[in-house]
Amino acid sequence: MSSLSFFRDMIDAIAERGQRLIPIAPRSAKEHITTDELAAQCEHLLSSRGEASGLALAHDILNQWQNLYDEEQTAFMQILLQRFGADDERIERAIAAYQTDKTPKNLARLYLYAEPKRQELIRRLNAAPKGTAKLVQMREKLLKRLNEIPELEAVDADFTHLFTSWFNRGFLQLRSIDWTTPAHILEKIIQYEAVHEIRNWNELRSRLAPADRRCFAFFHPQLTDDPLIFVEVALTHSIPDNIADVLDEDREPLNLKDADTAVFYSISNCQAGLRGISFGNFLIKQVVEELRRELPQLKTFVTLSPVPAFANWLKLADDPNGELQLDLLRTQIAKPDWYDDEVSVKEIEPLFKRIAAHYFINVCDKQGRAVDPVARFHLGNGARLERLNFIGDLSKRALHQSHGLMVNYLYKLDDIERNHEAYAERGTVIAAPEIIKLAAKSVNK
């Protein structure tokens, strides 16, 4: 038995014994509880000083929260907002004390009093058996409510603050996923794959079993069998321009001595409750180091990425003077199965690539960032936009999202920091010269 398993078993045992010490009688998992009763338990947890009874009560609160109906869970989130915030009077006194005497002690007191009570509540709930996993599920439910109840963003800010600490890089464990990985984890790889659907076990095997394929995932000590994020890698002899060749189950596996390129062709976040907590930048950089150690001959590290926002932008984008010829492209790709007509494809490609280059280089959101979420991720990590792949993915999903467009982002280790700073500080999209020229043509046409 590992030391981590032993520790978890010990916590479970303490929580179970602590049930006998709780003044509020614990409820069965099937017994329904009101939101006011649950809030009372939370107040009691915050005032609790006993470790065993606190663990047991936290365990009971999380179980009962999961047993609430959807509307009751929403009501409980509103209780967290209204009744478990910071104490305004204490904050005002602390501000006055600090303004009178700006000592480190008074500053520390101000910081302490400004923290909402729900942050300490979340910390104590986290100590319960499987508390971290249940809190991630709780935030997933919370995120679904934000559009209709925007004031709950204050509660989400507390979850985000704590999760950013609990899921920082120092706690994450990188594991290689292959065909010998336990089946219950492989099932989750199938379930969580978000870019290129894995329809059955044979398709999964084709991505994991061949010698020229790799998969890596980050795990957290409190979610040992549930990946946080994973990346699928193809080892190739050159940079691929379409996903069909990469996923071809009948292809001949490449001899590893001939591999000079590592292709990150799918990156999937697994936990909806951890949205906004960044892991991908750490994952790619560590996987690059792992692959370089295993295969020193690898020279090129590149993605084969979707462009999920391109079709929607093309549909809505303005072109008042017709300079971009957006209407022409819209008309051409409106034809059924246009991508199967060789004559149409040859005719469309130059215009399509010019408009795609404009989309990446010249179009930005209100914050001055790329409008495409995948582009923001890789450019923010310091990658270079290397190549536009016309009809790189002809799956139904890709045709709907990007009219088949895929791109390669190049991770050149010597340039990553410089590229990251250019994008983060000035919004500059670092791209291959060919793409920059195409984008310039779209503006000057």
C-alpha positions, 0 to 999 in steps of 0.5 A, spaced: 500 500 500 502 506 498 503 512 503 498 516 499 493 510 500 494 509 507 493 517 508 487 517 505 484 511 509 487 514 515 482 520 514 476 516 512 477 512 519 478 519 522 472 521 519 468 515 520 469 515 528 468 523 528 461 521 526 460 519 534 462 526 536 458 531 532 452 534 536 448 534 530 446 527 528 449 525 521 444 524 516 443 518 511 445 519 504 438 518 502 435 523 507 433 530 504 435 536 508 433 543 507 438 549 504 437 552 511 439 546 515 445 545 511 447 552 512 446 551 519 451 545 519 456 549 515 456 555 521 457 549 525 463 546 521 466 553 521 465 554 529 468 547 530 475 545 533 475 538 533 479 535 528 475 528 528 468 531 528 470 537 523 472 531 518 465 527 519 461 534 519 464 536 512 463 529 509 456 529 511 455 536 508 458 534 502 454 528 501 447 532 503 449 537 498 450 532 492 443 530 495 439 537 493 435 538 487 438 543 482 434 549 484 436 547 492 443 547 490 442 554 486 439 556 493 445 554 497 450 558 492 446 564 494 446 562 501 454 562 501 454 569 497 449 572 502 451 569 509 458 567 508 461 573 506 466 578 509 464 582 515 463 589 513 464 592 520 470 588 522 473 590 515 472 598 516 475 597 523 481 594 520 481 599 515 481 605 520 486 601 524 491 601 518 490 608 516 492 610 523 498 605 523 500 602 517 504 596 521 505 589 518 500 587 523 495 591 522 495 590 514 495 582 516 489 583 520 486 587 514 487 581 509 484 576 514 478 580 515 477 581 508 477 574 506 470 571 506 468 566 511 466 561 505 473 561 503 475 558 510 468 553 509 471 551 503 478 549 506 474 545 511 470 541 506 476 540 502 479 536 508 473 531 508 474 524 505 474 525 497 472 533 499 477 535 493 473 531 488 466 533 491 468 541 491 470 540 483 463 538 482 460 543 486 464 548 482 462 545 476 454 546 478 456 553 480 459 555 473 452 553 470 449 558 474 453 564 472 449 566 466 443 567 470 445 569 476 451 573 475 452 575 482 454 568 484 461 570 480 463 572 487 462 565 490 466 563 484 472 567 485 473 564 492 473 557 489 478 560 483 482 563 488 483 556 492 483 551 486 489 555 483 493 554 490 491 547 490 492 545 483 498 548 482 504 545 478 507 543 484 502 538 486 500 535 479 503 528 477 505 527 470 503 520 467 504 516 461 498 513 458 498 507 454 495 500 452 497 497 459 494 503 463 488 500 468 481 500 464 477 504 468 482 510 467 482 508 459 475 509 459 475 516 462 480 517 456 475 515 451 469 519 455 473 526 456 476 526 449 474 533 447 477 534 440 477 528 436 472 523 438 474 516 440 468 511 438 470 505 441 476 501 444 479 499 437 480 507 436 483 508 443 488 502 441 490 505 435 492 511 439 495 508 445 498 501 442 503 503 436 510 505 438 509 511 434 504 514 439 504 517 446 499 520 451 500 523 457 496 526 463 496 530 469 493 527 475 492 530 482 494 526 489 486 527 491 484 525 484 488 519 483 484 515 478 481 521 474 485 525 469 485 533 469 488 534 462 491 529 457 495 530 450 495 525 445 502 525 441 504 522 434 511 521 432 512 523 425 517 524 420 514 531 418 509 536 420 502 533 418 497 537 414 491 533 416 488 529 421 486 523 417 493 521 416 494 521 424 488 517 426 488 512 420 487 505 424 490 502 418 497 506 417 504 503 418 507 505 424 513 509 424 520 506 426 522 510 432 529 511 429 526 515 423 521 520 427 524 527 428 517 530 429 512 530 435 505 532 434 500 534 439 494 533 436 489 533 441 489 536 448 483 535 452 481 538 459 477 533 463 474 537 469 469 542 468 469 544 475 476 546 474 475 551 468 480 557 468 485 553 472 491 553 467 494 546 466 496 546 459 502 550 458 505 546 464 503 539 460 506 541 453 512 544 456 513 537 461 511 533 455 516 536 450 522 535 456 520 527 457 520 526 449 527 529 448 529 525 454 526 519 451 528 520 443 533 525 443 533 525 435 526 529 435 527 536 433 520 539 431 515 540 436 508 542 433 501 541 434 495 539 429 490 544 432 482 545 430 480 552 429 473 552 433 471 559 432 473 560 425 466 558 422 462 563 426 466 569 425 466 568 418 458 568 418 458 574 422 464 578 420 463 585 417 466 586 410 463 593 408 467 595 402 468 588 400 475 588 400 476 581 404 471 578 399 468 574 405 461 574 401 465 570 395 468 565 400 461 564 404 458 563 397 463 558 395 463 554 401 455 554 402 455 549 396 453 542 398 460 537 399 464 543 396 470 540 399 469 533 395 470 537 388 477 538 386 475 544 381 472 547 387 477 546 392 483 548 387 479 555 386 477 556 393 484 555 397 487 561 395 482 566 398 480 561 404 487 561 406 488 569 405 482 570 409 484 565 415 491 569 415 487 575 416 483 572 422 489 570 426 493 576 424 488 582 424 482 580 428 482 580 435 477 581 441 476 587 446 482 585 450 486 585 444 487 577 444 486 572 438 478 571 437 480 563 437 480 560 444 485 555 441 490 560 438 489 564 445 492 558 448 498 556 444 500 563 442 499 565 450 504 559 451 509 562 446 508 558 440 508 560 433 503 560 428 506 556 423 502 553 417 494 554 415 492 547 413 486 548 408 481 542 409 485 539 414 479 535 418 473 533 414 469 531 420 462 533 421 464 537 427 470 540 424 466 542 417 461 546 422 466 549 426 472 551 421 470 549 414 475 544 415 481 548 417 486 546 421 493 549 423 500 548 426 503 551 432 510 550 432 513 550 439 521 552 438 524 552 445 529 557 444 523 562 442 518 560 447 519 566 452 520 571 447 514 569 443 510 569 450 512 576 452 510 579 445 503 576 445 502 577 452 504 584 453 503 587 446 498 582 443 503 580 437 501 574 434 508 571 432 507 567 425 511 564 419 512 569 414 508 566 409 502 567 413 504 574 415 504 576 407 497 573 406 494 577 412 497 583 409 494 581 402 487 581 405 488 588 408 491 591 402 487 588 397 
